[in-house]
Amino acid sequence: MKPDDCIPIPVYKAYDAIEKEPNLLYVVAIDYTIVESINTHLIPLFDDNEAIVWRIINDYSGTRIRDAEDKFVYEMTTRHWDSIRDEFANPEFHLISAMKSIRILQKKPKRTPGIGLRAWGTGASAEVNVHISIAEETKHWSEIFERISKNGLADIIGAINRKKTEVVYDPEI
């Protein structure tokens, strides 16, 4: 897959979702210029202390860094939203259901690095993700919005739960 046509969905999250919320849709904002936009529009708004925290969060890792990142991003976007809204408020949204993510995993296991790779569990520290093609396997938000407006939410729930008959291997031995 081409890097600009790929999003990762964590497998454990998708499985958990279909058990608890089988109709869950992942909404993914596709913005390949976000780092440039952050550097251009957000970082110059930081005061000295915020700039220090930003550098620490980006330069270090550890068990609590993710929580610190989430809190920092929330606080900074809340504090500076009026100054950055026009630069960040209109990303392109794509949707895929947790159910479809798992189906892609089942049909195309090679899209999930770690499955079938020798010695994966001996030193890997990353999540196992199923890689999704944005162009071929997601829907644009505008298409989903139009379907909901025209046919109601039941149409989308029906699309998530669509079934088809397939001939599959079912080895006895």
Secondary structure, 3 states (H helix, E strand, C coil): CCHHHEEEEEHHHHHHHHHHCCCCEEEEEECCCHHHHHHHHHHHHCCHHHHHHHHHHHHCCCCCHHHHHHHHHHHHHHHHHHHHHHHHCCCEEEEEEHHHHHHHHHHCHHHCCCCCCCCHHHCCCCCCEEEEEHHHHCEEHHHHHHHHHHHCHHHHHHHHCCCCCCCCCCCCC
